[in-house]
Amino acid sequence: MKTEDLITLIAQDARRPVNLTVVLSGAVAAGALVSGLAFFLTLGFRHDIGQAVETVRFGFKFVVTLSLFAAALSLTGPAIRPGRDIGGRRWLLLIAPVLLLAATAVELSVTPSDVWLDELVGHNALHCLTIIPALSAFPGIFLFLAMGQGAPENPGLAGALAGLVSVGIAATLYATNCFDDSPLFVATWYPLATLFVVTIGYFAGKRFLRW
């Protein structure tokens, strides 16, 4: 076989470059769709959602969850591309925690101290700690499959970001069902559920996103 023929065959056999932006977008959409389907088949909206949407506390939950989702998603693409440094943009991940801290301070200033503990404990802490991780599993799986098409220099970080994106989706869905709207509850139990998922994502990333 001539060298020119061999080169031609290799070129024909080469895989087309993967568009990671498209792949990640598809994974997020598919994960959100499956997670949403599971949510509506098992839980659904809280029965008073018509009245809840008119309150500031209910709406604020989505400001937090969606800001977390957007920040993590904006870092996920660069995290799976070699040579891309996300260090300068990691501050985006602080937006949700800062919002929570500010809302907590306001809540403490406008509510009597004798109800703080009740608002913090709420009525659905166990549900929060189980449902959010469970709903995170679906987008997490799709994201890991998509991120495997890339080449993350820090697989653990990439996996943790996948966990944050997944939590952003899951927590947004769960917030429409949860009756505990106080920032004291949200600032306590949502981060604990997030920490659990992110920890799993970190170690799963180190195991499955290596290249």
C-alpha positions in Angstrom: 0.0 0.0 0.0 1.3 3.4 -0.9 1.9 6.0 1.8 -0.6 8.3 0.2 -3.3 5.6 0.3 -2.6 4.9 3.9 -2.8 8.6 4.8 -6.1 8.8 3.0 -7.5 5.8 4.8 -6.5 7.1 8.2 -8.1 10.5 7.4 -11.3 8.8 6.4 -11.4 6.7 9.5 -10.7 9.6 11.8 -13.6 10.6 14.1 -15.2 14.0 13.5 -14.4 16.4 16.3 -17.0 16.4 19.1 -18.7 19.7 19.7 -18.6 19.7 23.5 -21.0 22.6 23.9 -23.7 20.7 22.0 -23.0 17.5 23.8 -23.2 19.2 27.2 -26.3 21.1 26.3 -27.9 17.9 25.2 -26.9 16.2 28.4 -28.3 19.0 30.6 -31.6 19.0 28.6 -32.0 15.2 28.7 -31.1 15.1 32.4 -33.6 17.8 33.2 -36.3 16.2 31.2 -35.9 12.8 32.8 -35.5 14.3 36.3 -38.6 16.4 35.7 -40.6 13.4 34.5 -39.6 11.5 37.6 -40.5 14.5 39.8 -44.0 14.9 38.3 -44.7 11.2 38.4 -43.9 10.9 42.1 -44.3 14.3 43.7 -45.6 17.2 41.7 -46.2 20.8 42.7 -47.3 21.7 46.2 -51.0 22.1 46.4 -50.9 25.8 47.3 -48.4 26.8 44.6 -50.8 29.4 43.2 -50.5 31.3 46.5 -46.9 30.5 47.1 -45.7 32.1 43.9 -46.9 35.4 45.2 -44.5 35.3 48.2 -40.9 36.5 48.3 -39.6 33.6 50.2 -40.9 31.0 47.7 -39.5 32.9 44.7 -36.2 33.4 46.4 -35.6 29.7 46.5 -35.4 29.7 42.7 -33.0 32.6 42.7 -30.6 30.5 44.7 -31.0 27.2 42.9 -30.9 28.7 39.4 -27.9 30.9 40.2 -26.1 27.8 41.4 -27.1 26.0 38.2 -26.0 28.8 35.9 -22.7 29.3 37.7 -21.8 25.6 37.7 -22.8 25.1 34.1 -20.7 28.1 32.9 -17.6 26.4 34.4 -18.4 22.8 33.3 -17.4 23.3 29.6 -14.0 24.8 30.3 -13.4 22.2 33.0 -13.4 19.4 30.4 -11.2 21.2 27.8 -7.5 20.8 28.4 -5.6 24.0 28.8 -8.6 26.0 29.9 -8.2 27.7 33.3 -11.4 28.4 35.2 -9.6 29.8 38.2 -10.6 33.4 37.4 -14.3 32.5 37.2 -14.6 30.3 40.3 -16.0 33.3 42.1 -19.3 32.7 40.3 -19.9 29.7 42.6 -20.0 32.2 45.5 -23.1 33.9 44.2 -25.6 31.4 45.6 -24.0 31.1 49.1 -23.7 34.9 49.4 -27.4 35.3 48.4 -28.3 32.7 51.0 -26.3 34.4 53.7 -27.8 37.7 52.9 -31.4 36.3 53.0 -30.6 34.5 56.2 -29.5 37.7 57.8 -32.7 39.5 56.7 -34.8 36.6 57.9 -33.2 36.7 61.3 -33.9 40.4 61.5 -37.6 40.3 60.6 -38.7 37.1 62.5 -38.9 36.6 66.3 -36.1 34.6 67.8 -38.4 32.1 69.3 -39.4 30.8 65.8 -35.9 30.6 64.4 -35.4 27.0 65.3 -38.8 25.9 64.0 -38.1 27.6 60.7 -34.6 26.1 60.4 -35.8 22.5 61.2 -39.0 22.9 59.1 -41.2 19.9 58.1 -39.3 18.4 55.2 -35.7 18.2 56.1 -35.5 14.4 55.5 -37.2 14.8 52.2 -34.8 17.5 51.2 -31.8 15.4 52.0 -33.1 12.4 50.0 -35.2 13.8 47.1 -32.6 16.3 45.9 -29.8 13.7 45.6 -32.2 11.2 44.1 -33.3 13.7 41.4 -29.7 14.7 40.8 -28.8 11.2 39.7 -30.5 11.6 36.3 -28.7 14.7 35.1 -25.6 13.5 36.7 -25.5 10.3 34.6 -26.1 12.2 31.4 -23.5 14.8 32.3 -20.8 12.2 33.1 -21.5 10.5 29.7 -21.1 13.8 28.0 -18.1 14.9 29.9 -16.4 11.7 29.0 -16.1 13.1 25.5 -13.8 15.8 26.8 -10.4 15.7 28.5 -10.6 17.3 31.9 -7.2 18.1 33.5 -8.8 17.9 36.9 -11.4 15.0 36.8 -12.4 15.5 40.4 -13.3 19.1 39.8 -15.1 18.3 36.7 -17.2 15.6 38.5 -17.9 18.1 41.3 -19.2 20.6 38.8 -21.4 18.0 37.3 -22.8 17.4 40.7 -23.5 21.1 41.2 -25.2 21.4 37.9 -27.3 18.3 38.7 -28.2 19.7 42.1 -29.2 23.0 40.5 -31.8 21.1 38.4 -32.9 18.8 41.2 -33.3 21.5 43.8 -35.2 23.8 41.5 -37.7 20.9 40.9 -37.9 20.0 44.6 -38.4 23.7 45.6 -41.8 23.6 43.8 -42.9 20.8 46.1 -41.3 21.8 49.4 -43.5 23.8 51.8 -40.5 25.1 53.8 -39.7 28.5 52.3 -37.8 30.2 55.0 -34.2 31.1 54.1 -33.2 29.5 57.4 -34.4 26.1 56.1 -33.0 26.6 52.6 -29.6 27.7 54.0 -29.3 24.6 56.2 -30.7 21.6 54.3 -30.2 22.5 50.6 -26.4 22.9 51.1 -26.2 19.6 53.0 -27.9 17.8 50.1 -25.6 19.7 47.7 -22.5 18.7 49.7 -23.5 15.0 49.5 -24.0 15.1 45.7 -20.9 17.1 45.0 -18.8 14.7 47.1 -20.1 11.8 45.1 -19.5 13.7 41.9 -15.9 14.6 42.9 -14.9 11.0 43.6 -16.8 9.6 40.6 -15.1 12.2 38.5 -11.7 11.0 39.7 -12.6 7.5 38.8 -14.5 7.8 35.6 -13.4 11.1 33.9 -9.7 10.3 33.8 -8.1 10.1 30.4 
